[in-house]
Amino acid sequence: MSQTLAKILEAERLLKSDLVEEAAKVLLPAAQSNPKEPNAASLLSIILFRLRRYPQALYYAQRAAALVPHDVGYLANLGLMYSAAGKQAEAKRHYEKAIKLNPLHPESLLALANTALNDSNPSLSAEYCERMLSQRMDAQLCPTYVAALSSMGRVEDAAAFAKRALEAFPDDTLMMSGRASNLNYVWDAAPEEIAEVHMGLGRALMAQKPDETFDYRGQVRTDKRLRIGFVSSDLRAHSVSFFIEPFFAMHDRERFDVYAYSLTRYEDHVSQRLKAMVKKWHDCGPLIDREVCKLIQADEIDILFDLGGLTLSGSLTVFAYKPAPVQVTYCGYPNTTGIPTIDYRIVDSFTDPVDTDAASVKARARGGPDFDARCSEKLIRLDPCFLCYSPPIDAPLPGRDRQHYPAVTFGSFNGNRKIVTPLLDLWAQLMLRRPDARFLLKTFEYKDAFPRQRILEGFASRGVDPARIDIFGPTKGIAEHLAFYERMDISLDTIPYNGTTTTCEALWMGVPTIITAGITHASRVGVSLLHNIGAPELVAHDPANYVEIALELAGDTARLDAYRANLRSMVAASPLRDGAAFSARLGSALTRVWETYVGQAQGAQPR
């Protein structure tokens, strides 16, 4: 056995044991001294990729592909490294070269499917997935296929496929996560089923967690300001930042130090603004989860926030390691994580009512658990509202151009996956009962022809002329996006998964938003938003009432004009925009949970 081959085998062994840094130390000298060895170069690129040292990873992937230019594996690996380096066009070109050589190469099909999905082209993503899945089930492609179907609006198909895929791959946590996330959109999914799927995911993640732990349950710091850490991929121009910025900007600096662990690969102007508000900012894009945990440990973080949940931007493995004494999930995901190492979840009494609330009684009547029992975390009800909204600084003023858009117009700017079949039924009823009205839809997925056609055909099959439906894809910036609200009279929130940022934007632009109060957190966020701004009359108690409220409002131009004139000031004067009060409430809640932790930790110490 040659010395280089021995180094390759040793590096592979270390990599399989998740000893990535050690693998790099073993293989890097061998690859440097043997520049014509493609296996060493390719493996080293993968190791460097795992370490998120992307420029170096790209260099060695290029070397391997140049040495063996028609090797499908090397081409696909080079595509991955181009993608990691932010060169998406080059990445796509190399993946396409790979599938020309092997039309069923799974890694290349997966990469092309994910690229299409990230580019808001879900039907192309599904096409790539189906090429392989028509031949055999593939564990890596299944979660992407579920996400593509959901983004196309085929939520029910996505749920059915996810269940079937888990029968084939019962221990696949990525597939479990895809199924759990998709269930939030399913119209008639029972609360107990949604809860159990999330809890099952949490159990599986903990069972598969590497042995290494960063458990600090014994740590007690009572003599210093509390150190609050936030882990997120969305500390940039993203919805999550709209809601976390008030605490970053207005937290009590005598009581708290805020630390940010940004998993964002490409920071922007919002990232730069947030950096100026915190004690310390870590660019964790190049780091693996264990290294992020080491940073958190070195900073001696007391309370650590997850802002992603089960979204693709989440990093739940970090939280499974338990790198901080107290861990909290907030804002980025509308359900429990299911992970027992996350201690608390922040909600309010509108989104997650206590047992005596009518919605909770209704939930139990359906056989579902109460809101607290649905979560692996303990709920913190941050009343009166768990959110604080930071509107874009370049938002245009509210207005309604009835000269150019004279017809009364309903609309929704929510994601296509939220527009499920029963919701289309309701919207069609509304349009049939108001034959002079128009309907306006706008979201990223409408770059893709399939979601647009699905909506138009859905209205047509229910007797509504598609010519009355206006559909738009993404616009260049947030100001241009918000300007579209001048074409809309009434925003119709989605059921069962409410909008959050979308609703805040509509209200800020003076557009009344009608929601239906449901029996899950995801279906009650709108209840909190509307009650807190002083517009509970827009909350329907069931789908039929939702249609009636919309029709009544559509027939009252004076009332629509009053909303247009007053909603922004109502939002501005509400808890939803009171950053100082929100920061104080959140700060008090964090102090209480820390005191609870300290009391428990001290009580557990031997006397």
Residue pairs with C-beta under 8 A, 6 or more apart in sequence:
3 30
4 30
4 33
4 34
4 37
4 40
7 26
7 27
7 29
7 30
7 40
8 27
8 30
8 39
8 40
8 43
10 23
10 26
10 27
11 23
11 24
11 26
11 27
11 43
11 44
11 47
12 23
12 43
14 20
14 22
14 23
14 26
15 23
15 43
15 46
15 47
15 50
18 210
18 290
20 47
20 50
20 51
20 288
21 51
23 47
24 44
24 47
24 48
24 51
27 40
27 43
27 44
27 47
28 44
30 37
30 40
31 37
31 40
31 41
31 44
31 60
34 40
35 41
35 63
36 67
38 63
38 64
38 67
38 68
38 71
38 74
39 64
41 60
41 61
41 63
41 64
41 67
42 60
42 61
42 64
42 73
42 74
42 77
44 60
45 57
45 58
45 59
45 60
45 61
45 64
45 77
45 81
46 57
46 77
48 54
48 56
48 57
48 60
49 57
49 80
49 81
49 84
50 288
51 286
51 288
52 84
52 285
52 286
52 287
52 288
53 286
54 81
54 84
54 85
54 286
55 85
57 81
57 84
57 85
58 78
58 81
58 82
58 84
58 85
61 74
61 77
61 78
61 80
61 81
62 78
62 81
64 71
64 74
64 77
64 78
65 71
65 74
65 75
65 77
65 78
65 94
68 74
70 101
72 98
72 101
72 102
72 105
72 108
73 107
75 94
75 95
75 97
75 98
75 101
75 108
76 94
76 95
76 98
76 105
76 107
76 108
76 111
78 94
79 90
79 91
79 92
79 93
79 94
79 95
79 98
79 108
79 111
80 91
80 107
80 111
82 88
82 90
82 91
82 94
83 91
83 111
83 115
86 265
86 266
88 115
91 111
91 115
92 112
92 115
95 108
95 111
95 112
95 115
96 108
96 112
98 105
98 107
98 108
99 105
99 108
99 109
99 112
102 108
103 131
104 131
104 132
104 135
106 132
106 138
106 140
106 141
107 140
109 128
109 129
109 131
109 132
109 141
110 128
110 138
110 140
110 141
110 144
112 128
113 125
113 126
113 128
113 129
113 141
113 144
113 145
113 148
114 125
114 144
116 122
116 124
116 125
116 128
116 148
117 125
117 144
117 147
117 148
117 151
119 447
120 151
120 444
120 445
120 447
120 448
120 473
120 474
121 447
121 448
122 147
122 148
122 149
122 151
122 152
122 445
122 448
122 450
122 451
123 148
123 152
123 448
123 449
123 450
123 451
124 448
125 144
125 145
125 147
125 148
125 151
126 145
126 148
126 149
126 152
129 141
129 144
129 145
129 148
130 145
132 138
132 141
133 141
133 142
133 145
137 165
137 168
137 169
139 168
139 169
139 172
139 175
142 161
142 162
142 165
142 168
142 169
142 172
142 175
142 178
143 165
143 172
143 174
143 175
143 177
143 178
145 161
146 158
146 161
146 162
146 165
146 175
146 178
146 179
146 182
147 158
147 178
149 155
149 157
149 158
149 161
150 158
150 182
150 185
150 417
151 415
151 416
151 417
151 445
151 451
152 416
152 417
152 445
152 448
152 450
152 451
152 454
153 416
153 417
153 419
153 420
153 445
153 451
153 454
153 455
155 182
155 185
155 186
155 417
155 420
156 186
156 420
156 421
158 182
159 179
159 182
159 183
159 186
159 189
162 175
162 178
162 179
162 182
163 179
165 172
165 175
165 179
166 172
166 175
166 176
166 179
169 175
171 204
171 208
173 201
173 204
173 205
173 208
176 197
176 200
176 201
176 204
177 201
177 310
179 197
180 194
180 197
180 198
180 201
180 310
180 335
180 338
181 310
181 311
181 333
183 189
183 193
183 194
183 197
184 194
184 334
184 335
184 496
184 497
184 520
184 522
185 417
185 418
185 420
185 496
185 497
186 420
186 496
187 420
187 421
187 422
187 423
187 495
187 496
188 422
189 496
190 366
190 367
190 368
191 363
191 366
191 368
191 369
191 374
191 519
191 520
192 367
192 368
192 369
192 374
194 335
194 374
194 520
195 336
195 368
195 369
195 373
195 374
195 375
198 310
198 335
198 336
198 337
198 338
198 376
199 336
199 338
199 376
200 338
201 310
201 338
202 336
202 337
202 338
202 339
202 340
202 376
203 338
205 316
205 317
205 320
205 338
205 339
206 320
206 339
206 340
206 341
209 317
209 320
209 321
210 290
212 290
212 321
213 321
213 322
214 293
214 294
214 296
214 297
214 321
214 322
214 323
215 321
215 322
216 297
216 322
216 323
216 324
216 325
217 322
217 325
217 601
218 601
219 300
219 325
219 601
220 325
220 597
220 598
220 601
220 602
221 227
221 300
221 302
222 598
225 253
225 254
225 255
225 256
225 257
226 255
226 256
226 257
226 302
226 303
226 590
226 591
226 594
227 256
227 257
227 259
227 279
227 299
227 300
227 301
227 302
227 303
228 251
228 256
228 257
228 258
228 259
228 301
228 302
228 303
228 304
228 305
228 590
229 258
229 259
229 260
229 261
229 296
229 299
229 301
229 303
229 304
229 305
229 324
230 244
230 258
230 259
230 260
230 261
230 304
230 305
230 307
231 261
231 263
231 284
231 292
231 296
231 304
231 305
231 306
231 307
231 308
231 315
231 318
231 319
232 240
232 244
232 260
232 261
232 262
232 263
232 264
232 305
232 306
232 307
232 308
232 313
232 332
233 262
233 263
233 264
233 308
233 313
233 314
233 315
234 240
234 241
234 264
234 307
234 308
234 313
234 332
235 241
235 244
235 260
235 262
235 264
235 267
235 270
235 271
235 274
236 264
236 266
236 267
236 268
236 270
236 271
237 268
237 269
237 270
237 478
238 270
239 500
239 501
240 307
240 308
240 313
240 331
240 332
241 270
241 274
241 390
242 389
242 390
242 391
242 501
242 504
243 331
243 387
243 388
243 389
243 390
244 307
244 330
244 331
245 273
245 274
245 277
245 390
246 388
246 390
246 579
246 582
246 583
247 258
247 388
247 579
247 582
247 583
247 586
248 258
248 260
248 274
248 277
248 278
249 277
249 579
249 583
250 579
250 580
250 582
250 583
251 258
251 583
251 586
251 587
252 583
252 584
252 587
255 587
255 591
256 587
256 590
257 279
257 280
258 277
258 278
258 279
259 278
259 279
259 280
259 281
259 282
259 299
259 301
260 274
260 275
260 278
260 280
260 281
260 282
261 282
261 284
261 292
261 295
261 296
262 271
262 281
262 282
262 283
262 284
262 285
263 284
263 285
263 292
263 313
263 315
264 271
264 285
265 285
267 283
274 281
275 281
280 299
282 292
282 295
284 291
284 292
284 295
287 295
289 315
289 317
289 318
289 321
290 321
292 315
292 318
292 323
293 318
293 321
293 323
296 304
296 318
296 323
296 324
297 323
301 323
301 324
302 324
302 325
302 326
302 594
303 324
303 325
303 326
303 327
303 328
303 590
303 593
303 594
304 319
304 323
304 324
304 326
304 327
304 328
305 327
305 328
305 329
305 330
306 314
306 315
306 316
306 318
306 319
306 327
306 328
306 329
306 330
306 332
306 337
306 342
307 329
307 330
307 331
307 332
308 314
308 315
308 316
308 332
308 333
309 316
309 329
309 332
309 333
309 334
309 335
309 337
310 316
310 333
310 335
310 337
311 332
311 333
313 332
314 332
314 333
316 337
316 339
319 327
319 329
319 337
319 339
319 341
319 342
320 339
320 341
321 341
322 341
325 597
325 601
326 343
326 344
326 593
326 594
326 597
327 341
327 342
327 343
327 344
328 342
328 343
328 344
328 345
328 346
328 377
328 380
328 593
329 336
329 337
329 342
329 344
329 345
329 346
329 377
330 345
330 346
330 386
331 346
331 387
334 497
334 498
334 500
334 520
334 521
334 522
334 525
335 374
335 520
335 521
335 522
336 345
336 374
336 375
336 376
336 377
337 345
337 376
337 377
338 376
339 376
340 376
342 376
342 377
343 377
343 378
343 593
344 377
344 378
344 379
344 380
344 593
345 375
345 377
345 378
345 379
345 380
346 379
346 380
346 382
346 386
346 586
346 589
347 371
347 379
347 380
347 381
347 382
347 386
347 521
348 381
348 382
348 383
348 384
348 385
348 386
348 528
349 357
349 381
349 383
349 384
350 384
350 385
350 524
350 527
350 528
350 531
350 532
351 386
351 521
351 524
351 525
351 527
351 528
352 371
352 372
352 379
352 381
352 521
352 524
353 359
353 360
353 371
353 524
354 360
354 371
354 381
355 361
355 370
359 517
359 518
359 519
359 524
360 370
360 371
360 519
362 519
363 369
363 370
363 371
363 519
364 370
366 519
368 374
368 519
371 379
371 521
372 378
372 379
374 520
380 589
380 593
382 585
382 586
382 589
383 585
384 531
384 532
384 575
385 528
385 529
385 532
385 574
385 575
385 576
385 582
386 528
387 500
387 504
387 525
387 528
387 529
387 576
388 575
388 576
388 577
388 578
388 579
388 582
388 583
389 504
389 508
389 571
389 576
389 577
390 579
391 504
391 505
391 508
391 577
392 478
392 479
392 482
394 477
394 478
394 479
395 478
395 479
395 482
395 508
395 509
396 479
396 482
396 483
396 486
396 509
398 485
398 486
398 508
398 509
398 510
398 511
398 564
398 565
398 567
398 568
399 486
399 510
399 564
400 486
400 489
400 510
400 560
400 561
400 564
401 486
401 487
405 438
405 486
405 487
407 436
407 437
407 438
408 434
408 436
408 437
408 438
408 489
408 490
408 554
409 437
409 438
409 439
409 440
409 487
409 488
409 489
409 490
410 427
410 430
410 431
410 437
410 438
410 439
410 440
410 488
410 489
410 490
410 491
410 492
410 550
410 554
411 439
411 440
411 441
411 442
411 487
411 488
411 490
411 491
411 492
412 419
412 440
412 441
412 491
412 492
412 493
412 494
412 499
412 502
413 441
413 442
413 443
413 481
413 484
413 491
413 499
413 502
413 505
413 506
414 443
414 493
414 494
414 499
414 502
415 443
415 444
415 445
416 443
416 445
416 446
416 451
416 455
417 445
418 494
418 497
418 499
419 441
419 455
419 494
420 494
420 495
420 496
421 458
422 495
422 543
423 494
423 495
424 455
424 458
424 459
424 462
425 462
426 495
426 543
426 546
426 547
427 439
427 459
427 492
428 458
428 459
428 462
428 463
428 464
429 547
430 437
430 492
430 547
430 550
430 551
431 437
431 439
431 459
431 464
431 468
432 462
432 463
432 464
433 547
433 551
434 551
434 554
437 468
437 554
438 468
438 469
438 470
439 459
439 468
439 469
439 470
440 470
440 472
440 484
440 487
440 488
441 455
441 469
441 470
441 471
441 472
442 471
442 472
442 473
442 481
442 484
443 473
443 474
444 473
444 474
445 451
445 473
446 452
446 471
446 472
446 473
446 474
447 473
447 474
452 471
455 469
455 471
456 466
456 469
456 471
457 466
459 465
459 466
459 468
459 469
460 466
470 487
472 484
474 481
475 481
475 484
482 505
482 508
482 509
485 505
485 506
485 509
485 510
485 511
486 509
488 506
488 511
489 511
489 554
489 560
490 511
490 512
490 513
490 514
490 550
490 553
490 554
490 560
491 502
491 503
491 506
491 511
491 512
491 513
491 514
492 513
492 514
492 546
492 550
493 499
493 502
493 503
493 513
493 514
493 515
493 516
493 526
495 516
495 518
495 523
495 543
495 546
496 518
496 520
496 522
496 523
497 522
497 523
498 515
498 518
498 522
498 523
498 524
498 525
498 526
499 506
499 513
499 525
499 526
500 525
500 529
503 513
503 515
503 525
503 526
503 529
504 529
504 571
504 576
506 512
506 513
507 513
507 529
507 533
507 535
507 567
507 568
507 570
507 571
508 567
508 568
508 571
509 567
509 568
510 563
510 564
510 565
510 566
510 567
510 568
511 563
511 564
511 567
512 535
512 538
512 553
512 560
512 563
512 567
513 526
513 529
513 530
513 538
514 538
514 540
514 546
514 549
514 550
514 553
515 526
515 527
515 530
515 538
515 539
515 540
515 546
516 523
516 539
516 540
516 541
516 542
516 543
516 545
516 546
517 523
517 524
517 526
517 527
517 539
517 540
517 541
518 524
526 539
527 539
529 576
530 536
530 538
530 539
531 539
532 574
532 575
532 576
533 567
533 570
533 571
533 574
533 576
534 570
534 574
535 567
535 570
537 549
538 549
540 546
540 548
540 549
553 559
553 560
554 560
571 577
575 581
575 582
